[in-house]
Every structure is written in structure tokens, then in C-alpha cells.
Amino acid sequence: MGNSQGKQVASTDEVNLNHFRLLRVVGKGAFGKVRIVERRDSGLTFALKYIRKEEVVRSESVRNIIRERRMLEHLNHPFLCNLRYSFQDIEYIYIVVDLMNGGDLRFHISRKCFTEEAVRFWMAELGCALRYIHSQGIVHRDLKPDNVLLDSQGHVHLADFNVASDFKPGRPLTSKSGTLAYLAPEVYEGGGYYCEVDWWSLGVTFYECIFNKRPFEGRSQDSLSEAIIKAQPKYYVTNPAVSIPCLRAIAALLEKDRSKRIGASGFETFTSHEFFAEIDFEALERKEIDPIFTPASDKTNFDATYDLEELLLEEAPLEARTRRQKPRAELREDATAKEIREDELYRIIETMFEPFDYTQVSYHGHAAAALAEACEPEEQMPSTGTNTGSGSLHSRQISQSNSISGTSPPQHGHLSNNNNNNNNNIKHFAATHTMTSVSGTGAPLSEEEHLSVSSRTKHPSVPSATPLPQTSSPQSFSRPLPPLPAGLRQKGATRKMSKGGGVQMVLEEAGSWSELADQSSTLPAEGYEGLISKGQKPPNSGMLAFLSRKKGRERSPKPTEPGVLGKEGARHIING
């Protein structure tokens, strides 16, 4: 539940940054960072995604941010990364979501090879999440390992609704929004689509978890799209072999004919498939079935360099920003057209990015309907010649560390999503999602695979999946990570030229990174006394000691973790 000591905050106060104790930085995105925070009054831990307003305005992403925030307000499900709070100050907007400190799926599958049972459990929970958001009239459009976050127990949560959209029967979506390698054939063909594209993306993710590579590849965007439209992935012979039911399940999700694609043609076609038939999906959604794989609790499941960057290189750490912020300057009478537009965009954020507190709302109604009733950001947008129209091309960055997992109170509610198409499909954290996202490094992708295109062209209707009801889940909470040592920020890092002409980073004037790499704080001192007395260094110590360690059977991984075959590559491909 966390440590509840510290400053007590009145429950009637509007939530702001002072209500939280700031802990580790666990992710970084296009506009800001993600860090673990703890409520000062309750001790509950969450993931805080803070986004710089200046970057949102500069990139013309105001519409996306506001629509994502509104969508998350109507979303609440055990297998989603749910919104808990939102607020803003002069410089930043803040989104607080469930803490996922188990890492994102990309982090794990890039380091380990998992059993079919572990992968089946993940796909089944993601199937429940898709069933829920589709029943709310929402299509995610960017399901991939980077946007699937694990909590501390091993349950998966779908995150990052930045390019998600609401949909209505008879009004198909037409934009190429998402990550290109995970887009369905119908998205490339341009005839319109509904929520069935999410089931295809689930199949791509499924394939990647089993074979550790994507089913469709290409040296360019055109060659990649051609491969996806053909929809003929290779099913490799591996050792250990992949079971026939597993291969059939992947093929059924990567079915080009939407009327035959499992999940898209009805949720029962997914649950009744031979690979998933033994799972009790009602019990699964209530979290009554234990996960096969549990992330390590004694290790961090995200990249620690983000925390070091905040400590050593950030000129204005988040803790000090509330004291240093100055009001935005008034618009000058001789302001340029660009300055006038930026001022109007700032005002839209200030008025339309509304505060949210999950403890003061009830989740009722239909998410897509709630979005349709809300005032569109475009109605408040200034009309200028700036390129924000449909059909514009945008780059989309991979989720670097948006997967924190823990478990904040998962309650049931309703999902809602963006309209037909998003103009500036720029990914923020992952966290996040992102939100929260936060962990691990993504597999290297080509620049074309992260492109996103938006258009608002309407096409003839396309069959849509039938929405089904959802079930509730028990309440669970996560424990916060311990705060950083008090003296860690006393002295900043300084730089000096090294003998080789490079730059050395000096920590607290006590030594460089090179010297730090030779030190060991984990191995016992006894046993080294003889060497130390002779002025020699202990063997195999320090951060770079792995370079000198012996290789062989005694150093090989021991696949004793439930759900893990071994390290990455343990299921190796024999031939294709």
C-alpha cells in the first residue's frame, strides 16, 4: 500500500503536483517523462506522465492530447492502463495512471523466450481488453509489445491511446494510424475498417512473442505494405517446436478475410479456438487465474538511465519546477501570426484539458457516445494556413520506456476514444504508454514503421465486430519503490576532458564513470584481502566485469522461471 507518512493533504483540495511524492524516473517520451509517484495522504503509488505544453503546441498535437485525455476519462477495465488523475500548471500537463512496474512486453520478449502457456495467458487477457474497448465503440489502432504493460503480478494492461478512435456502424475509419508493421491489410487497402484491425495487431504481437521476429518485414514502406497485403507470413520450424494449436491460433488472427478472423467475427470465435478453449475467460477477467510469468521483484524492469539523466543532466528537475515557474507572457500588440496561433493553442489547453479525479466519478454510459457529445478541440482551434489538415504525414517514435507496472485500483468503467482520425499522431510515452509506461528498450525499427497518416475521407461501410459486456475485477494495489537516497542530489555532475580527448562525467567530484565501472558494491570484501593488500584489483568485479568472465556451461542461463524457456533465442529457428 505504500508509506503514508509525509505531508497530509486535505481531501477537498483539487489534485495537483504537491499531492504526490516524486520517486524514480522510469521513462522518457517525445514531450516529457514518466516517473513513479506516491500519494502523500494514502501512500498509493501511480505513474505520472508529465508533458511540456511548449512541445505540444510546437508539434500541433493539442487535439490529440485533449482527445486522449477525454477518452481515458471513460475507460476503466482490469486489463487497461486506467486514468486516475489529470491536472496542469503553467508549464506542464500531468496524467496520472495505474502504475505498471513489471515492464512492457517488448522489454521482456527482447531478453527472454517464453513458453506457449505464458504467451497464451497474455493474449487471452489482451483479448478481454479488446472486447471491452470495442464494446465501448473504441478501436485502439496501435496494439504492439511496446504498448502492453505488465503489473507486478504479471497481468498485462493495454496502454497508449494516442491514436485510438471511436467508431460508428456505417462510418468506417480510413486513416493509416499506428505503427506500420502492425497495421492490418484493410488499412493499407484504403477501403475502410472498424475494430477488426485490433485483432490483426494482436496476431502480429502473438507471432512476435513466439518467434521473436515480426511476421512481415520490408526494406521500405512500400515493400512492407505489399507483404502485409499478401498476408502470407512464414511459420518457421523451431526447436523446441511450436504446437499446432498455437500455430493455428496465430494464423486465425492473421487471417486477411475479416469475416473469418477470430475475434473480429465475434469474441466467441476467439474464446472457442482450440488454443484458448481451456481458459475460463470469466475467471480470467476477474483476475482469479494466476499469471504464468511473474516479473522479477528484485530487479528493475525498466531502463535506469532515465533516472540518472534526471539526476545528473536535468537543469530544472521536476521537484523545483513548481517554485520556478513564471506566468506566461501576455501577447504583444505587434505579435506575429505564429505567436497569435501559439497563444490560442495555449488557451485551448488551459480551458479544455480538464482536471480529473477517479475517486469522484462513477463509470456509466458509453464511451464513444460521451466523446460524441463533447465539444471538439477543432471547434476552438484557430483557422490558419498551418498544416493540420487530413492526409498529412507524421513520424511516430517507438515507446522507449512507457511500461511501469504495479497495480493501482483496477475498477470497471467505460472506454472512449478519439474520432475518425488523428492529425498529428505523435507518440508520447508509453506509460505509457503510455502512459506509463515505461520500461525497457524497444526493438530497432525502421523510420517508416513509425509513420502515421491521418485523413478524414469517408468510404462505404464495412462489417464491424459485435460488442460484448465486460465483467468486474477485484481491487488490488501496488507497493511503491523506495525513494532515492537523500544525499544523491547534493552535488551535480561536472565534466572534464579525458587524456584521450573525450569528456569524462565526474560524480560528486569523487571520480569518473570509468573509475566507477571498476568498483563493485555487490561482492563481499573478504576473500579479496590478500589481493588488496598487494595492491591488486579483485577479479571479476565492477560493472564491466562480465567482459572478463568465463563463458561456457557454468555461465549459461538456468530456465527455472515459470513461463520462461530461457534467454532470448532459446526457441531457435531451424528453417523457414
C-alpha positions in Angstrom: 0.0 0.0 0.0 3.0 2.3 0.4 4.3 4.6 3.0 1.6 7.1 4.1 4.0 9.3 6.1 4.6 12.8 5.0 2.5 15.9 4.4 -1.2 15.3 4.7 -3.4 16.9 2.1 -7.0 17.8 2.6 -9.2 15.5 0.6 -11.2 18.5 -0.7 -8.2 20.1 -2.4 -8.1 19.9 -6.2 -5.4 17.4 -7.1 -2.0 18.9 -8.1 1.7 18.0 -8.1 2.0 18.8 -4.3 -0.3 15.8 -3.6 2.4 13.4 -4.7 5.8 12.4 -3.5 8.1 12.1 -6.6 10.1 8.8 -6.8 12.0 7.3 -9.7 12.0 8.4 -13.3 11.2 5.3 -15.4 10.6 6.5 -18.9 11.0 9.2 -21.5 8.9 10.2 -24.4 8.6 12.8 -27.1 7.4 15.6 -24.9 8.4 14.7 -21.3 9.0 11.8 -18.9 7.2 9.2 -16.8 8.0 8.7 -13.2 6.7 6.8 -10.2 4.8 8.9 -7.7 3.2 8.3 -4.3 0.1 9.9 -2.9 1.2 11.7 0.2 -2.1 11.1 2.0 -2.9 7.5 1.1 0.6 6.1 0.2 -0.8 4.6 -3.1 1.6 4.6 -6.0 0.9 5.6 -9.6 2.7 6.5 -12.8 3.0 10.2 -13.6 3.3 11.3 -17.2 4.3 15.0 -17.5 4.2 16.6 -20.9 5.6 20.0 -21.7 3.0 22.4 -23.1 5.5 24.1 -25.3 6.2 20.9 -27.1 2.5 20.1 -27.5 1.9 23.5 -29.1 5.0 23.4 -31.3 4.1 20.0 -32.7 0.4 20.9 -33.2 -0.6 18.0 -31.0 -3.2 19.8 -28.9 -6.1 17.9 -30.5 -4.6 14.5 -29.8 -3.7 15.3 -26.2 -7.1 16.6 -25.3 -8.9 13.7 -27.1 -6.8 11.1 -25.4 -7.4 12.6 -22.0 -11.2 12.7 -22.6 -11.1 9.1 -23.8 -9.2 7.8 -20.8 -11.8 9.5 -18.6 -14.4 7.0 -19.7 -12.1 4.0 -19.5 -11.8 1.5 -16.7 -11.0 -2.2 -17.0 -8.7 -4.7 -15.3 -6.6 -5.1 -18.4 -6.2 -1.4 -19.3 -3.8 1.2 -18.0 -6.5 3.4 -16.4 -6.6 7.1 -15.9 -6.6 8.1 -12.2 -5.9 11.9 -12.1 -5.2 14.7 -14.5 -4.2 18.3 -13.9 -1.9 21.1 -15.2 0.2 24.0 -14.2 1.8 26.8 -16.2 4.5 24.7 -17.9 3.2 21.1 -17.9 0.1 18.9 -18.2 0.0 15.9 -16.0 -1.6 12.5 -16.5 -1.6 10.0 -13.6 -2.4 6.4 -14.4 -2.1 2.9 -12.9 1.5 2.0 -12.0 2.9 -0.9 -14.1 6.3 -1.7 -12.7 6.6 -5.1 -14.4 8.0 -3.6 -17.6 6.5 -3.6 -21.1 6.2 -6.7 -23.2 8.9 -5.5 -25.5 11.3 -5.4 -22.6 10.7 -9.0 -21.7 10.5 -10.7 -25.1 13.7 -9.0 -26.2 15.5 -10.6 -23.2 13.8 -13.9 -22.7 12.0 -16.6 -24.6 8.6 -17.6 -23.2 6.5 -20.7 -23.2 3.3 -21.1 -25.2 1.4 -21.1 -21.9 2.8 -17.7 -20.8 2.1 -16.2 -24.2 -1.4 -17.7 -24.3 -2.2 -16.1 -20.9 -1.1 -12.7 -22.2 -3.1 -13.0 -25.5 -6.2 -14.1 -23.6 -6.0 -11.0 -21.3 -5.4 -8.7 -24.2 -8.4 -10.3 -26.0 -10.6 -9.4 -23.0 -9.2 -5.8 -23.2 -10.1 -5.6 -26.9 -13.5 -7.0 -26.3 -14.1 -4.3 -23.7 -12.9 -1.3 -25.7 -14.7 -2.4 -28.8 -18.0 -2.7 -26.8 -17.4 0.9 -25.9 -17.1 1.9 -29.5 -13.3 2.3 -29.4 -10.6 1.0 -31.7 -7.0 1.1 -30.3 -5.1 1.0 -33.6 -1.7 0.7 -32.1 -1.5 -2.7 -30.2 2.1 -3.9 -30.1 4.5 -5.2 -27.5 5.7 -1.7 -26.6 2.1 -0.7 -25.6 1.4 -3.8 -23.5 2.5 -3.2 -19.8 2.9 -5.9 -17.1 1.9 -5.2 -13.5 3.9 -6.7 -10.6 1.9 -9.9 -10.6 2.3 -10.5 -14.4 -1.1 -9.4 -15.7 -1.0 -7.4 -18.9 -2.5 -4.0 -19.5 -3.1 -2.2 -22.8 -1.8 1.4 -22.8 -1.2 4.4 -25.1 -4.5 5.5 -26.7 -2.8 8.4 -28.5 -4.1 7.2 -32.0 -7.2 5.4 -30.8 -10.5 6.4 -32.2 -14.2 6.0 -31.7 -16.2 4.4 -34.5 -19.8 4.0 -35.5 -21.5 1.5 -37.8 -21.7 2.7 -41.3 -18.9 5.2 -40.8 -15.6 3.3 -41.3 -12.3 4.7 -40.4 -9.8 5.3 -43.3 -6.6 6.8 -41.8 -3.3 4.9 -41.6 -2.8 5.5 -37.9 -0.5 3.4 -35.7 2.8 1.5 -36.3 3.1 0.3 -39.9 4.4 -3.2 -39.2 1.2 -3.9 -37.1 -1.4 -2.4 -39.4 -3.9 -4.8 -41.0 -4.2 -5.3 -44.7 -7.5 -3.4 -44.9 -5.8 -0.3 -43.5 -3.4 -0.3 -46.4 -6.1 -1.1 -49.0 -8.0 2.0 -48.0 -11.5 0.7 -48.2 -12.3 1.5 -44.6 -12.2 -0.5 -41.4 -13.6 -0.9 -37.9 -12.3 -2.5 -34.8 -11.3 -5.8 -36.5 -7.8 -4.2 -37.2 -7.0 -4.6 -33.5 -7.3 -8.4 -33.7 -4.9 -8.4 -36.6 -2.4 -6.4 -34.5 -2.9 -8.9 -31.7 -1.9 -11.6 -34.1 1.3 -9.8 -35.1 2.1 -9.4 -31.4 1.3 -13.1 -30.8 3.6 -14.1 -33.6 6.4 -11.8 -32.3 6.2 -13.3 -28.8 6.6 -16.8 -30.2 9.2 -16.4 -33.0 10.9 -13.2 -31.7 10.5 -11.5 -35.0 7.7 -9.8 -36.9 5.7 -11.8 -39.5 6.0 -9.1 -42.1 9.2 -7.1 -43.0 10.3 -4.8 -45.7 13.2 -2.5 -46.5 10.8 0.3 -47.3 7.2 1.3 -46.5 6.0 0.1 -49.9 7.6 -3.3 -49.6 6.3 -3.7 -46.0 2.8 -2.8 -47.1 2.9 -5.2 -50.0 4.0 -8.0 -47.7 1.1 -7.2 -45.2 -1.5 -7.1 -48.0 -0.4 -10.5 -49.3 -0.9 -11.8 -45.7 1.3 -14.8 -46.1 3.6 -15.0 -43.0 6.2 -17.7 -42.7 5.7 -20.2 -39.9 9.2 -21.5 -39.0 10.3 -24.9 -37.8 11.8 -24.3 -34.4 13.5 -26.2 -31.6 11.6 -26.6 -29.3 8.7 -26.9 -31.8 5.7 -24.7 -31.7 2.5 -26.7 -31.2 -0.1 -27.0 -34.0 -2.9 -25.3 -32.0 -0.6 -22.4 -31.3 0.3 -22.0 -35.0 -3.4 -22.3 -35.9 -4.3 -19.5 -33.4 -1.7 -17.2 -34.9 -2.9 -17.9 -38.4 -6.5 -17.4 -37.4 -5.7 -13.9 -36.1 -3.5 -13.1 -39.2 -6.4 -14.0 -41.5 -6.8 -11.5 -44.3 -10.6 -12.2 -44.6 -12.1 -10.2 -41.8 -15.2 -12.4 -41.7 -13.0 -15.4 -40.8 -10.5 -13.6 -38.5 -11.1 -14.8 -34.9 -12.2 -12.1 -32.5 -13.2 -9.8 -35.4 -16.1 -12.1 -36.3 -17.2 -12.3 -32.6 -15.5 -12.7 -29.3 -16.8 -16.3 -29.0 -14.7 -17.3 -32.1 -11.6 -16.2 -30.1 -12.5 -17.9 -26.8 -13.7 -21.2 -28.5 -10.5 -21.6 -30.6 -8.7 -24.8 -29.6 -5.7 -22.9 -28.3 -7.7 -20.8 -25.9 -10.7 -23.1 -25.2 -9.3 -24.4 -21.9 -9.3 -20.9 -20.4 -12.2 -19.7 -18.2 -12.4 -16.2 -19.6 -14.9 -15.0 -16.9 -12.5 -16.1 -14.2 -9.6 -14.6 -16.1 -11.3 -11.2 -16.3 -11.9 -11.3 -12.6 -8.1 -12.0 -12.2 -8.9 -15.3 -10.5 -6.3 -17.1 -12.6 -2.7 -16.6 -11.6 -0.3 -15.4 -14.4 2.2 -17.9 -15.7 5.1 -15.5 -15.7 5.8 -13.0 -12.9 8.2 -10.2 -13.4 11.2 -10.2 -11.1 10.5 -8.1 -8.0 14.2 -7.8 -7.0 15.2 -6.2 -10.3 14.0 -3.1 -12.2 12.1 -3.9 -15.3 12.9 -0.6 -17.0 15.9 1.4 -18.1 17.6 3.1 -15.1 19.4 5.7 -17.4 16.3 7.9 -17.3 16.6 8.3 -13.6 20.4 9.1 -13.9 19.6 11.7 -16.6 17.2 13.5 -14.4 19.7 13.5 -11.5 22.8 14.5 -13.4 21.8 16.4 -16.5 18.4 18.0 -16.0 18.8 21.7 -15.4 15.4 22.1 -13.8 14.3 18.8 -12.1 10.6 18.4 -11.6 10.8 19.0 -7.9 11.8 22.6 -8.4 9.5 23.5 -11.3 6.6 24.5 -9.1 8.8 27.1 -7.5 10.5 28.4 -10.6 7.6 28.7 -13.0 6.6 32.1 -14.2 3.3 33.1 -15.7 3.2 33.0 -19.5 3.9 36.4 -21.0 1.0 38.4 -22.4 0.6 38.6 -26.1 2.2 41.7 -27.6 0.2 44.0 -29.8 2.6 43.6 -32.7 2.7 39.8 -32.3 3.2 37.7 -35.4 0.6 35.3 -36.8 2.7 32.4 -35.4 2.7 33.9 -31.9 -1.0 34.6 -32.1 -1.7 31.0 -33.0 0.5 29.6 -30.3 -1.2 31.8 -27.7 -4.6 30.5 -28.9 -3.4 26.9 -28.6 -2.1 27.5 -25.1 -5.5 28.9 -24.2 -7.2 25.8 -25.6 -5.0 23.6 -23.4 -5.8 25.7 -20.4 -9.5 25.5 -20.9 -10.1 22.1 -22.4 -7.5 19.9 -20.6 -9.8 19.4 -17.6 -8.8 18.1 -14.1 -9.9 14.5 -13.3 -10.1 12.5 -10.0 -11.1 8.9 -10.3 -12.3 8.9 -6.7 -15.0 11.4 -7.5 -16.6 9.8 -10.6 -18.8 6.9 -11.5 -18.3 4.9 -14.7 -21.6 4.7 -16.6 -22.7 5.1 -20.1 -21.0 4.5 -23.4 -17.5 6.0 -24.1 -18.0 6.7 -27.8 -21.3 8.4 -27.1 -19.7 10.6 -24.4 -17.0 11.6 -26.8 -19.5 12.5 -29.5 -21.3 14.8 -27.1 -18.2 16.6 -26.0 -17.0 19.8 -27.7 -14.3 19.1 -30.3 -10.9 20.8 -29.9 -11.2 21.7 -33.6 -14.1 24.0 -32.7 -11.8 26.0 -30.6 -8.9 25.8 -33.0 -7.8 29.0 -34.8 -8.2 28.7 -38.6 -4.8 29.3 -40.1 -2.8 28.1 -43.0 -0.8 25.8 -40.8 -0.7 22.2 -42.0 -3.0 20.4 -39.6 -5.4 19.0 -42.2 -6.1 15.5 -43.2 -3.6 13.4 -45.1 -0.5 14.9 -43.5 2.4 12.6 -42.7 3.9 12.4 -39.3 6.7 10.5 -37.7 5.9 8.3 -34.7 8.5 7.3 -32.1 8.8 3.9 -30.5 7.7 3.7 -26.9 11.0 3.9 -25.1 10.0 3.3 -21.6 6.5 3.5 -21.0 5.8 0.5 -19.1 5.7 0.7 -15.5 3.7 -1.9 -13.8 2.3 -2.2 -10.5 -1.3 -2.4 -9.8 -3.4 0.5 -8.7 -7.1 0.1 -8.0 -8.5 -1.6 -11.2 -12.1 -0.7 -11.3 -14.6 -1.2 -14.0 -15.7 1.5 -16.3 -16.0 2.6 -19.9 -13.6 3.3 -22.6 -13.9 6.1 -25.0 -11.8 7.2 -27.9 -10.9 9.6 -30.5 -12.9 10.4 -33.5 -12.3 9.1 -37.0 -8.8 10.2 -37.5 -5.9 11.9 -35.6 -3.9 14.6 -37.3 -0.6 14.6 -35.5 -0.1 11.0 -34.5 3.0 11.6 -32.3 3.6 9.1 -29.6 4.3 10.3 -26.1 5.3 7.8 -23.6 4.4 4.9 -23.4 3.1 4.7 -19.9 2.5 4.6 -21.3 2.1 4.4 -22.8 1.9 5.2 -22.5 1.2 6.4 -20.0 3.2 4.6 -18.3 4.7 3.2 -19.5 8.0 2.7 -19.0 10.3 0.1 -19.3 12.8 -1.4 -21.4 14.1 -0.8 -24.8 12.1 -1.4 -28.0 13.4 -3.5 -30.8 15.0 -1.4 -33.5 12.5 -0.4 -36.1 13.0 1.5 -39.4 11.8 5.0 -39.6 9.0 4.1 -42.0 7.5 1.7 -39.4 6.7 4.5 -37.1 4.9 6.8 -39.6 1.3 7.7 -39.1 -1.0 9.2 -41.6 -4.4 10.8 -41.0 -7.2 11.5 -43.3 -10.9 12.2 -42.9 -12.2 10.6 -46.1 -15.3 8.5 -45.7 -15.8 5.2 -47.5 -18.6 2.6 -47.8 -19.5 0.8 -44.7 -17.6 -2.3 -43.5 -18.9 -5.0 -41.2 -18.0 -4.4 -37.5 -17.5 -6.7 -34.6 -20.3 -7.3 -32.1 -19.7 -5.7 -28.8 -19.9 -7.8 -25.7 -20.3 -7.0 -22.0 -17.5 -6.9 -19.6 -17.0 -8.2 -16.0 -15.5 -6.7 -12.9 -12.3 -7.4 -11.1 -11.2 -7.4 -7.5 -9.3 -4.3 -6.2 -5.6 -4.5 -5.9 -2.8 -2.1 -5.0 0.9 -1.8 -5.6 3.7 -1.1 -3.4 5.9 2.0 -4.1 9.5 1.7 -4.9 11.8 3.2 -2.2 12.8 6.8 -2.6 16.2 7.7 -3.8 18.9 8.4 -1.1 18.6 11.9 0.3 22.2 12.9 -0.5 22.1 11.8 -4.1 21.4 15.2 -5.5 23.7 17.3 -3.2 26.3 17.8 -6.0 25.7 17.8 -9.7 27.9 16.2 -12.2 30.8 18.0 -13.8 32.6 17.4 -17.0 36.3 17.4 -17.8 38.5 16.4 -20.7 40.0 12.9 -20.5 43.5 12.0 -21.6 42.2 10.7 -24.9 40.4 14.0 -25.7 36.9 12.8 -24.7 34.6 14.0 -21.9 34.5 12.4 -18.5 31.5 12.7 -16.3 32.6 13.2 -12.7 30.2 12.2 -9.9 30.2 14.4 -6.8 33.8 15.3 -7.5 34.7 11.7 -6.5 35.6 10.0 -9.7 34.7 9.4 -13.3 32.4 6.9 -14.9 35.5 4.9 -15.9 36.6 4.6 -12.3 33.0 3.8 -11.2 32.9 0.9 -13.6 35.9 -0.7 -11.9 34.2 -0.6 -8.5 32.0 -3.3 -7.0 29.4 -2.8 -4.3 27.8 -6.2 -4.5 30.7 -8.7 -4.0 32.0 -9.4 -0.4 35.3 -7.8 0.6 36.5 -10.9 2.4 38.4 -13.2 0.1 39.9 -10.2 -1.7 42.0 -9.1 1.3 45.2 -10.8 0.1 45.0 -9.2 -3.3 44.0 -5.8 -2.0 47.0 -5.9 0.4 49.3 -6.4 -2.6 47.7 -3.5 -4.4 45.9 -5.7 -7.0 42.3 -5.5 -8.1 39.9 -8.2 -7.2 39.0 -10.3 -10.2 35.6 -10.2 -12.0 34.3 -7.2 -10.1 32.7 -4.0 -11.2 30.1 -3.0 -13.8 32.2 -4.2 -16.7 33.4 -7.4 -15.1 31.2 -9.5 -17.4 33.7 -8.8 -20.2 36.3 -10.9 -18.4 34.1 -13.7 -17.0 34.4 -17.2 -18.4 31.9 -18.4 -20.9 30.5 -21.9 -21.0 28.0 -24.2 -19.4 28.6 -22.9 -15.9 27.6 -19.4 -17.1 24.6 -20.5 -19.2 21.1 -19.3 -18.1 19.1 -21.5 -15.9 15.5 -21.6 -17.2 13.9 -22.1 -13.9 11.4 -19.2 -14.1 7.8 -20.3 -14.7 6.8 -19.5 -18.2 10.4 -18.9 -19.4 12.2 -21.3 -21.8 15.5 -19.4 -21.4 17.1 -16.3 -22.6 16.2 -14.7 -25.9 16.8 -17.2 -28.7 16.1 -20.3 -26.7 13.4 -21.2 -29.2 15.7 -21.0 -32.2 14.5 -21.2 -35.8 15.8 -24.3 -37.7 14.4 -23.4 -41.1 11.6 -21.5 -42.8 
